[in-house]
């Protein structure tokens, strides 16, 4: 069975997204956080 690790962050640029993708992170969800007024991005990748 595949084990996953997760990361939640707010990305500020396309370059940041490309860097996360190069590190193996896959975007699985984007949720607007009304308390902090940001979009929280949820990523996953297979755990090592």
CHARMM internal coordinates of N, CA and C (Angstrom, degrees):
IC EDIT
DIST 1 N 1 CA 1.4423
DIST 1 CA 1 C 1.5321
ANGL 1 N 1 CA 1 C 108.80
DIST 1 C 2 N 1.3131
ANGL 1 CA 1 C 2 N 116.08
DIHE 1 N 1 CA 1 C 2 N 137.84
DIST 2 N 2 CA 1.4618
ANGL 1 C 2 N 2 CA 121.22
DIHE 1 CA 1 C 2 N 2 CA 179.46
DIST 2 CA 2 C 1.5222
ANGL 2 N 2 CA 2 C 110.27
DIHE 1 C 2 N 2 CA 2 C -74.17
DIST 2 C 3 N 1.3281
ANGL 2 CA 2 C 3 N 115.39
DIHE 2 N 2 CA 2 C 3 N 131.78
DIST 3 N 3 CA 1.4655
ANGL 2 C 3 N 3 CA 121.15
DIHE 2 CA 2 C 3 N 3 CA 173.37
DIST 3 CA 3 C 1.5250
ANGL 3 N 3 CA 3 C 107.03
DIHE 2 C 3 N 3 CA 3 C -101.14
DIST 3 C 4 N 1.3244
ANGL 3 CA 3 C 4 N 116.08
DIHE 3 N 3 CA 3 C 4 N 144.04
DIST 4 N 4 CA 1.4606
ANGL 3 C 4 N 4 CA 121.79
DIHE 3 CA 3 C 4 N 4 CA -176.32
DIST 4 CA 4 C 1.5190
ANGL 4 N 4 CA 4 C 110.57
DIHE 3 C 4 N 4 CA 4 C -119.55
DIST 4 C 5 N 1.3211
ANGL 4 CA 4 C 5 N 114.71
DIHE 4 N 4 CA 4 C 5 N 151.80
DIST 5 N 5 CA 1.4615
ANGL 4 C 5 N 5 CA 120.31
DIHE 4 CA 4 C 5 N 5 CA 166.63
DIST 5 CA 5 C 1.5216
ANGL 5 N 5 CA 5 C 105.93
DIHE 4 C 5 N 5 CA 5 C -117.88
DIST 5 C 6 N 1.3136
ANGL 5 CA 5 C 6 N 115.81
DIHE 5 N 5 CA 5 C 6 N 152.14
DIST 6 N 6 CA 1.4621
ANGL 5 C 6 N 6 CA 121.42
DIHE 5 CA 5 C 6 N 6 CA -172.83
DIST 6 CA 6 C 1.5230
ANGL 6 N 6 CA 6 C 111.04
DIHE 5 C 6 N 6 CA 6 C -125.90
DIST 6 C 7 N 1.3199
ANGL 6 CA 6 C 7 N 114.13
DIHE 6 N 6 CA 6 C 7 N 155.30
DIST 7 N 7 CA 1.4627
ANGL 6 C 7 N 7 CA 120.77
DIHE 6 CA 6 C 7 N 7 CA 178.39
DIST 7 CA 7 C 1.5235
ANGL 7 N 7 CA 7 C 107.66
DIHE 6 C 7 N 7 CA 7 C -144.26
DIST 7 C 8 N 1.3182
ANGL 7 CA 7 C 8 N 115.89
DIHE 7 N 7 CA 7 C 8 N 137.49
DIST 8 N 8 CA 1.4644
ANGL 7 C 8 N 8 CA 121.76
DIHE 7 CA 7 C 8 N 8 CA 176.08
DIST 8 CA 8 C 1.5180
ANGL 8 N 8 CA 8 C 107.06
DIHE 7 C 8 N 8 CA 8 C -122.65
DIST 8 C 9 N 1.3270
ANGL 8 CA 8 C 9 N 116.71
DIHE 8 N 8 CA 8 C 9 N 128.40
DIST 9 N 9 CA 1.4626
ANGL 8 C 9 N 9 CA 119.16
DIHE 8 CA 8 C 9 N 9 CA -179.62
DIST 9 CA 9 C 1.5229
ANGL 9 N 9 CA 9 C 110.29
DIHE 8 C 9 N 9 CA 9 C -158.54
DIST 9 C 10 N 1.3107
ANGL 9 CA 9 C 10 N 114.60
DIHE 9 N 9 CA 9 C 10 N 169.30
DIST 10 N 10 CA 1.4607
ANGL 9 C 10 N 10 CA 122.32
DIHE 9 CA 9 C 10 N 10 CA 172.77
DIST 10 CA 10 C 1.5245
ANGL 10 N 10 CA 10 C 106.05
DIHE 9 C 10 N 10 CA 10 C -109.71
DIST 10 C 11 N 1.3128
ANGL 10 CA 10 C 11 N 116.90
DIHE 10 N 10 CA 10 C 11 N 117.86
DIST 11 N 11 CA 1.4611
ANGL 10 C 11 N 11 CA 121.99
DIHE 10 CA 10 C 11 N 11 CA -177.43
DIST 11 CA 11 C 1.5195
ANGL 11 N 11 CA 11 C 108.38
DIHE 10 C 11 N 11 CA 11 C -95.73
DIST 11 C 12 N 1.3192
ANGL 11 CA 11 C 12 N 115.84
DIHE 11 N 11 CA 11 C 12 N 136.30
DIST 12 N 12 CA 1.4640
ANGL 11 C 12 N 12 CA 119.90
DIHE 11 CA 11 C 12 N 12 CA -174.28
DIST 12 CA 12 C 1.5316
ANGL 12 N 12 CA 12 C 114.22
DIHE 11 C 12 N 12 CA 12 C -98.61
DIST 12 C 13 N 1.3324
ANGL 12 CA 12 C 13 N 117.58
DIHE 12 N 12 CA 12 C 13 N -13.90
DIST 13 N 13 CA 1.4595
ANGL 12 C 13 N 13 CA 117.85
DIHE 12 CA 12 C 13 N 13 CA -177.15
DIST 13 CA 13 C 1.5277
ANGL 13 N 13 CA 13 C 111.26
DIHE 12 C 13 N 13 CA 13 C -152.83
DIST 13 C 14 N 1.3117
ANGL 13 CA 13 C 14 N 115.04
DIHE 13 N 13 CA 13 C 14 N 164.47
DIST 14 N 14 CA 1.4629
ANGL 13 C 14 N 14 CA 121.22
DIHE 13 CA 13 C 14 N 14 CA 175.67
DIST 14 CA 14 C 1.5240
ANGL 14 N 14 CA 14 C 110.44
DIHE 13 C 14 N 14 CA 14 C -62.41
DIST 14 C 15 N 1.3136
ANGL 14 CA 14 C 15 N 116.09
DIHE 14 N 14 CA 14 C 15 N -34.67
DIST 15 N 15 CA 1.4633
ANGL 14 C 15 N 15 CA 120.95
DIHE 14 CA 14 C 15 N 15 CA 177.44
DIST 15 CA 15 C 1.5295
ANGL 15 N 15 CA 15 C 110.98
DIHE 14 C 15 N 15 CA 15 C -60.86
DIST 15 C 16 N 1.3365
ANGL 15 CA 15 C 16 N 116.99
DIHE 15 N 15 CA 15 C 16 N -41.28
DIST 16 N 16 CA 1.4697
ANGL 15 C 16 N 16 CA 121.02
DIHE 15 CA 15 C 16 N 16 CA 176.82
DIST 16 CA 16 C 1.5299
ANGL 16 N 16 CA 16 C 110.64
DIHE 15 C 16 N 16 CA 16 C -61.32
DIST 16 C 17 N 1.3416
ANGL 16 CA 16 C 17 N 116.76
DIHE 16 N 16 CA 16 C 17 N -42.41
DIST 17 N 17 CA 1.4620
ANGL 16 C 17 N 17 CA 120.50
DIHE 16 CA 16 C 17 N 17 CA 178.73
DIST 17 CA 17 C 1.5240
ANGL 17 N 17 CA 17 C 110.91
DIHE 16 C 17 N 17 CA 17 C -63.30
DIST 17 C 18 N 1.3197
ANGL 17 CA 17 C 18 N 116.89
DIHE 17 N 17 CA 17 C 18 N -42.78
DIST 18 N 18 CA 1.4636
ANGL 17 C 18 N 18 CA 120.67
DIHE 17 CA 17 C 18 N 18 CA 178.91
DIST 18 CA 18 C 1.5175
ANGL 18 N 18 CA 18 C 111.43
DIHE 17 C 18 N 18 CA 18 C -62.82
DIST 18 C 19 N 1.3169
ANGL 18 CA 18 C 19 N 116.79
DIHE 18 N 18 CA 18 C 19 N -38.15
DIST 19 N 19 CA 1.4628
ANGL 18 C 19 N 19 CA 120.94
DIHE 18 CA 18 C 19 N 19 CA 178.95
DIST 19 CA 19 C 1.5301
ANGL 19 N 19 CA 19 C 110.75
DIHE 18 C 19 N 19 CA 19 C -65.46
DIST 19 C 20 N 1.3181
ANGL 19 CA 19 C 20 N 117.07
DIHE 19 N 19 CA 19 C 20 N -43.28
DIST 20 N 20 CA 1.4658
ANGL 19 C 20 N 20 CA 120.42
DIHE 19 CA 19 C 20 N 20 CA 177.47
DIST 20 CA 20 C 1.5289
ANGL 20 N 20 CA 20 C 110.72
DIHE 19 C 20 N 20 CA 20 C -62.87
DIST 20 C 21 N 1.3160
ANGL 20 CA 20 C 21 N 116.88
DIHE 20 N 20 CA 20 C 21 N -41.17
DIST 21 N 21 CA 1.4652
ANGL 20 C 21 N 21 CA 120.66
DIHE 20 CA 20 C 21 N 21 CA 177.70
DIST 21 CA 21 C 1.5181
ANGL 21 N 21 CA 21 C 111.66
DIHE 20 C 21 N 21 CA 21 C -62.40
DIST 21 C 22 N 1.3232
ANGL 21 CA 21 C 22 N 117.13
DIHE 21 N 21 CA 21 C 22 N -40.37
DIST 22 N 22 CA 1.4658
ANGL 21 C 22 N 22 CA 121.39
DIHE 21 CA 21 C 22 N 22 CA 178.36
DIST 22 CA 22 C 1.5250
ANGL 22 N 22 CA 22 C 111.36
DIHE 21 C 22 N 22 CA 22 C -64.92
DIST 22 C 23 N 1.3329
ANGL 22 CA 22 C 23 N 116.79
DIHE 22 N 22 CA 22 C 23 N -25.64
DIST 23 N 23 CA 1.4643
ANGL 22 C 23 N 23 CA 121.56
DIHE 22 CA 22 C 23 N 23 CA 178.26
DIST 23 CA 23 C 1.5293
ANGL 23 N 23 CA 23 C 111.94
DIHE 22 C 23 N 23 CA 23 C -86.66
DIST 23 C 24 N 1.3331
ANGL 23 CA 23 C 24 N 116.52
DIHE 23 N 23 CA 23 C 24 N 1.91
DIST 24 N 24 CA 1.4569
ANGL 23 C 24 N 24 CA 120.37
DIHE 23 CA 23 C 24 N 24 CA 176.22
DIST 24 CA 24 C 1.5154
ANGL 24 N 24 CA 24 C 115.64
DIHE 23 C 24 N 24 CA 24 C 95.62
DIST 24 C 25 N 1.3398
ANGL 24 CA 24 C 25 N 117.68
DIHE 24 N 24 CA 24 C 25 N 4.05
DIST 25 N 25 CA 1.4603
ANGL 24 C 25 N 25 CA 120.71
DIHE 24 CA 24 C 25 N 25 CA -179.24
DIST 25 CA 25 C 1.5228
ANGL 25 N 25 CA 25 C 110.08
DIHE 24 C 25 N 25 CA 25 C -79.76
DIST 25 C 26 N 1.3300
ANGL 25 CA 25 C 26 N 116.33
DIHE 25 N 25 CA 25 C 26 N 138.44
DIST 26 N 26 CA 1.4570
ANGL 25 C 26 N 26 CA 123.20
DIHE 25 CA 25 C 26 N 26 CA 177.80
DIST 26 CA 26 C 1.5283
ANGL 26 N 26 CA 26 C 108.50
DIHE 25 C 26 N 26 CA 26 C -117.04
DIST 26 C 27 N 1.3244
ANGL 26 CA 26 C 27 N 116.61
DIHE 26 N 26 CA 26 C 27 N 127.30
DIST 27 N 27 CA 1.4658
ANGL 26 C 27 N 27 CA 121.04
DIHE 26 CA 26 C 27 N 27 CA 178.55
DIST 27 CA 27 C 1.5237
ANGL 27 N 27 CA 27 C 109.17
DIHE 26 C 27 N 27 CA 27 C -71.32
DIST 27 C 28 N 1.3353
ANGL 27 CA 27 C 28 N 116.56
DIHE 27 N 27 CA 27 C 28 N 126.95
DIST 28 N 28 CA 1.4640
ANGL 27 C 28 N 28 CA 120.13
DIHE 27 CA 27 C 28 N 28 CA -179.89
DIST 28 CA 28 C 1.5264
ANGL 28 N 28 CA 28 C 112.49
DIHE 27 C 28 N 28 CA 28 C -115.08
DIST 28 C 29 N 1.3348
ANGL 28 CA 28 C 29 N 117.68
DIHE 28 N 28 CA 28 C 29 N -20.08
DIST 29 N 29 CA 1.4588
ANGL 28 C 29 N 29 CA 119.35
DIHE 28 CA 28 C 29 N 29 CA -179.66
DIST 29 CA 29 C 1.5279
ANGL 29 N 29 CA 29 C 110.39
DIHE 28 C 29 N 29 CA 29 C -163.98
DIST 29 C 30 N 1.3210
ANGL 29 CA 29 C 30 N 115.21
DIHE 29 N 29 CA 29 C 30 N 152.74
DIST 30 N 30 CA 1.4644
ANGL 29 C 30 N 30 CA 121.87
DIHE 29 CA 29 C 30 N 30 CA 173.71
DIST 30 CA 30 C 1.5248
ANGL 30 N 30 CA 30 C 106.85
DIHE 29 C 30 N 30 CA 30 C -133.07
DIST 30 C 31 N 1.3381
ANGL 30 CA 30 C 31 N 116.32
DIHE 30 N 30 CA 30 C 31 N 126.30
DIST 31 N 31 CA 1.4622
ANGL 30 C 31 N 31 CA 121.54
DIHE 30 CA 30 C 31 N 31 CA -175.50
DIST 31 CA 31 C 1.5235
ANGL 31 N 31 CA 31 C 109.08
DIHE 30 C 31 N 31 CA 31 C -130.63
DIST 31 C 32 N 1.3189
ANGL 31 CA 31 C 32 N 115.93
DIHE 31 N 31 CA 31 C 32 N 130.51
DIST 32 N 32 CA 1.4633
ANGL 31 C 32 N 32 CA 120.30
DIHE 31 CA 31 C 32 N 32 CA 177.27
DIST 32 CA 32 C 1.5219
ANGL 32 N 32 CA 32 C 109.33
DIHE 31 C 32 N 32 CA 32 C -76.80
DIST 32 C 33 N 1.3171
ANGL 32 CA 32 C 33 N 116.77
DIHE 32 N 32 CA 32 C 33 N 122.71
DIST 33 N 33 CA 1.4695
ANGL 32 C 33 N 33 CA 123.38
DIHE 32 CA 32 C 33 N 33 CA 178.86
DIST 33 CA 33 C 1.5258
ANGL 33 N 33 CA 33 C 107.58
DIHE 32 C 33 N 33 CA 33 C -94.72
DIST 33 C 34 N 1.3247
ANGL 33 CA 33 C 34 N 116.71
DIHE 33 N 33 CA 33 C 34 N 103.47
DIST 34 N 34 CA 1.4651
ANGL 33 C 34 N 34 CA 120.81
DIHE 33 CA 33 C 34 N 34 CA -175.91
DIST 34 CA 34 C 1.5186
ANGL 34 N 34 CA 34 C 112.71
DIHE 33 C 34 N 34 CA 34 C -69.43
DIST 34 C 35 N 1.3305
ANGL 34 CA 34 C 35 N 118.02
DIHE 34 N 34 CA 34 C 35 N -26.22
DIST 35 N 35 CA 1.4648
ANGL 34 C 35 N 35 CA 120.45
DIHE 34 CA 34 C 35 N 35 CA 178.89
DIST 35 CA 35 C 1.5223
ANGL 35 N 35 CA 35 C 111.41
DIHE 34 C 35 N 35 CA 35 C -69.24
DIST 35 C 36 N 1.3244
ANGL 35 CA 35 C 36 N 116.55
DIHE 35 N 35 CA 35 C 36 N -43.29
DIST 36 N 36 CA 1.4697
ANGL 35 C 36 N 36 CA 120.75
DIHE 35 CA 35 C 36 N 36 CA -177.18
DIST 36 CA 36 C 1.5220
ANGL 36 N 36 CA 36 C 112.95
DIHE 35 C 36 N 36 CA 36 C -99.67
DIST 36 C 37 N 1.3461
ANGL 36 CA 36 C 37 N 117.24
DIHE 36 N 36 CA 36 C 37 N -4.84
DIST 37 N 37 CA 1.4664
ANGL 36 C 37 N 37 CA 122.66
DIHE 36 CA 36 C 37 N 37 CA 178.97
DIST 37 CA 37 C 1.5297
ANGL 37 N 37 CA 37 C 111.86
DIHE 36 C 37 N 37 CA 37 C 59.06
DIST 37 C 38 N 1.3278
ANGL 37 CA 37 C 38 N 116.74
DIHE 37 N 37 CA 37 C 38 N 43.49
DIST 38 N 38 CA 1.4641
ANGL 37 C 38 N 38 CA 122.03
DIHE 37 CA 37 C 38 N 38 CA 176.96
DIST 38 CA 38 C 1.5260
ANGL 38 N 38 CA 38 C 108.85
DIHE 37 C 38 N 38 CA 38 C -135.18
DIST 38 C 39 N 1.3177
ANGL 38 CA 38 C 39 N 115.62
DIHE 38 N 38 CA 38 C 39 N 166.91
DIST 39 N 39 CA 1.4567
ANGL 38 C 39 N 39 CA 121.25
DIHE 38 CA 38 C 39 N 39 CA 171.42
DIST 39 CA 39 C 1.5234
ANGL 39 N 39 CA 39 C 106.96
DIHE 38 C 39 N 39 CA 39 C -99.72
DIST 39 C 40 N 1.3220
ANGL 39 CA 39 C 40 N 116.16
DIHE 39 N 39 CA 39 C 40 N 118.11
DIST 40 N 40 CA 1.4643
ANGL 39 C 40 N 40 CA 121.42
DIHE 39 CA 39 C 40 N 40 CA 177.78
DIST 40 CA 40 C 1.5222
ANGL 40 N 40 CA 40 C 107.67
DIHE 39 C 40 N 40 CA 40 C -87.62
DIST 40 C 41 N 1.3252
ANGL 40 CA 40 C 41 N 116.23
DIHE 40 N 40 CA 40 C 41 N 126.31
DIST 41 N 41 CA 1.4570
ANGL 40 C 41 N 41 CA 121.85
DIHE 40 CA 40 C 41 N 41 CA 179.97
DIST 41 CA 41 C 1.5193
ANGL 41 N 41 CA 41 C 109.00
DIHE 40 C 41 N 41 CA 41 C -104.32
DIST 41 C 42 N 1.3225
ANGL 41 CA 41 C 42 N 116.25
DIHE 41 N 41 CA 41 C 42 N 131.57
DIST 42 N 42 CA 1.4625
ANGL 41 C 42 N 42 CA 122.75
DIHE 41 CA 41 C 42 N 42 CA -178.53
DIST 42 CA 42 C 1.5253
ANGL 42 N 42 CA 42 C 108.48
DIHE 41 C 42 N 42 CA 42 C -108.40
DIST 42 C 43 N 1.3308
ANGL 42 CA 42 C 43 N 115.32
DIHE 42 N 42 CA 42 C 43 N 124.35
DIST 43 N 43 CA 1.4590
ANGL 42 C 43 N 43 CA 122.07
DIHE 42 CA 42 C 43 N 43 CA -178.65
DIST 43 CA 43 C 1.5179
ANGL 43 N 43 CA 43 C 110.12
DIHE 42 C 43 N 43 CA 43 C -120.58
DIST 43 C 44 N 1.3379
ANGL 43 CA 43 C 44 N 116.06
DIHE 43 N 43 CA 43 C 44 N 156.69
DIST 44 N 44 CA 1.4592
ANGL 43 C 44 N 44 CA 120.88
DIHE 43 CA 43 C 44 N 44 CA 172.66
DIST 44 CA 44 C 1.5225
ANGL 44 N 44 CA 44 C 108.68
DIHE 43 C 44 N 44 CA 44 C -141.51
DIST 44 C 45 N 1.3436
ANGL 44 CA 44 C 45 N 115.39
DIHE 44 N 44 CA 44 C 45 N 158.14
DIST 45 N 45 CA 1.4541
ANGL 44 C 45 N 45 CA 122.09
DIHE 44 CA 44 C 45 N 45 CA 172.08
DIST 45 CA 45 C 1.5289
ANGL 45 N 45 CA 45 C 107.38
DIHE 44 C 45 N 45 CA 45 C -156.88
DIST 45 C 46 N 1.3185
ANGL 45 CA 45 C 46 N 116.90
DIHE 45 N 45 CA 45 C 46 N 156.44
DIST 46 N 46 CA 1.4623
ANGL 45 C 46 N 46 CA 118.82
DIHE 45 CA 45 C 46 N 46 CA 178.46
DIST 46 CA 46 C 1.5274
ANGL 46 N 46 CA 46 C 110.34
DIHE 45 C 46 N 46 CA 46 C -60.09
DIST 46 C 47 N 1.3346
ANGL 46 CA 46 C 47 N 115.81
DIHE 46 N 46 CA 46 C 47 N 136.11
DIST 47 N 47 CA 1.4733
ANGL 46 C 47 N 47 CA 120.87
DIHE 46 CA 46 C 47 N 47 CA 178.85
DIST 47 CA 47 C 1.5242
ANGL 47 N 47 CA 47 C 109.15
DIHE 46 C 47 N 47 CA 47 C -73.79
DIST 47 C 48 N 1.3103
ANGL 47 CA 47 C 48 N 115.19
DIHE 47 N 47 CA 47 C 48 N 146.96
DIST 48 N 48 CA 1.4710
ANGL 47 C 48 N 48 CA 120.22
DIHE 47 CA 47 C 48 N 48 CA 178.75
DIST 48 CA 48 C 1.5030
ANGL 48 N 48 CA 48 C 111.07
DIHE 47 C 48 N 48 CA 48 C -100.95
END
COOR INIT
IC SEED 1 N 1 CA 1 C
IC BUILD
